[in-house]
Amino acid sequence: MPGPAWDPLRNRVDPTGYMAKLLAAMPHANYFYQGSTAIGGTTVDGLNVAAFRWTQRLNGTSGAAGQGGTAPDTINRKQINLKIDHNFNAKHRLSGSWTLQHDSNDENPSNWPGGFLGNSLRHPQVLTVSFTSTLSPVLVNEARYGLSIQYYEVNPPWLLNKDAGAYLLQGGKSASGATYPVAYTPGAGNFSFGNTLINNNSTYTGQNAPLYDYADTVSYTKGKHAFRTGIDLRFARSSGWNVGAGVVPSASGGAGGNPSPLANQLAGLPNELANNRTNAANMLYLLSGSVNTASTPYWISSLADSKNGTWQDYTTQLRRTRDQVYNEWSAFFKDDWKATPALTFNLGVRYEFYGAPYLRGGYTASIVGQGSGLFGVNRPSATANPFNNWLLAPGNVYLSGYGPNASAATALQCTNNGAAQNPLLPAPSCDPSLLTALQYVGPGSDHPNQHWFGMTGTMWHRLSGSHGNFPGLEPEKPRYGRGSA
């Protein structure tokens, strides 16, 4: 029909060639069943609607069963077991064992045949070594070392096959100067095609969690006493990564802020049904490569990022990683005293230390004032009894930062020191439970010798579910408050 384009913003096929490449790979219909059976919620009548059916063959089991190794009979599994026992002489003996397992399976499958696959890998291993020395008839020393590693990773297809990366759009430049790859789902409505030759919503996660154990036990016998003493050191580390909602920047097809006129009644097509007009607009969004929305995840990886205002993304850190450290140790001394042939006393003492876990990079958080900080801005000094004025209304909590001379940075805050403004107004509406100040702690932070989970700032905050929630925080109901401690 001669005349101007019905949609002046989409008057030709996608000029980049991406849609042409995708349409060339699109499978043709091969199922024309005529009946009332619905496939995917749509009735295939062989005239207006046809379907494509195919059998997807995967190596192993995809999904949680394959990623977690809970279905060993359906994934590729190899295991190596090694055991060593060696007597150096009559006094010294070495023994050890090592188990290494390798699991693999296809992961992040596409919806179209001929698509690209990601994978899931697991490499758990356990190593134990002991060295026993009989130093004398009454003195024996046993040294032990243990290592347990839980490792797995789930990868998207474009990290394994460069040809899969060709189906990622090339977006704009990041702050680092790198080009953003974009997982694009073109079209809308009945003409939306996601996870075509690559899975745009691929899982990209993993963990490397070693546990180191060092122990030594000394046994000494003297007369009726059998003494034993020892120490056990355990160092747990965990490095986990999860890029979050979307592995790479993503975009979806659609109208964006400019709906196609084809979706409305046109003078040139006066009798078109509403459903047909919607389908025509959605097909135009597909063919023209129209973009509806685009987004990319950002994150901070350390306290230094927070201080410097630095945001990490897929182009600066391929993985959003959190490194957790946890240390513990124990020591004991015992005496089996055979007081008489019929009476034996088992006497001993044991001490155990469990360190607070923390995140590397100064990214752990704790309440300012430690335990005293739980009482919020209403609390007295750090050395005073926090129950003296606990939850009194109005107590010693006052409103400050008001009046013509108040600055925006300190406006309308709750305080207990009286330094901000005089006179102070009692603020009985200030809830001390909402005014607990928080800070970053641990190695790499401004408070390297303090450890406890929390979050800094004047706002209760929530960590992403992949790294856990801080104690005392309600993950679904973030609380807000302003205050000074």
Secondary structure, DSSP 8 states (H G I E B T S, - for coil): --SS-SSTT--SS-TTSHHHHHHHHS----B---SS-EETTEE--SSS--B-------SS--SHHHHHT--GGGSEEEEEEEEEEEESSSSEEEEEEEEEEEEEEEES--SSTT---EEEEE--EEEEEEEEEEEETTEEEEEEEEEEEEEEEEE-GGGT-TTGGGGSEEEEE-TTS-EEEEEEE---GGG---SSSS-TT---EEEEEEEEEEEEEEEEEETTEEEEEEEEEEEEEEEEEE--S-SS-EEEES-TTS--GGGS-BTTBTT--HHHHHHHHHHHHHHHT-EEEEE---B--SHHHHHHT--B-TTT-SS-EEEEEEEEEEEEEEEEEEEETTEEEEEEEEEEEE---EETTTTEEEETTGGGGGGGGG---TTS-TTSSTT-SSTT-EEES-STT--GGGTTEEESSS-S-SS-EE-TT--GGG---EEEESTTSS-TT-------BSB-----GGG---TT--TTS--B-----
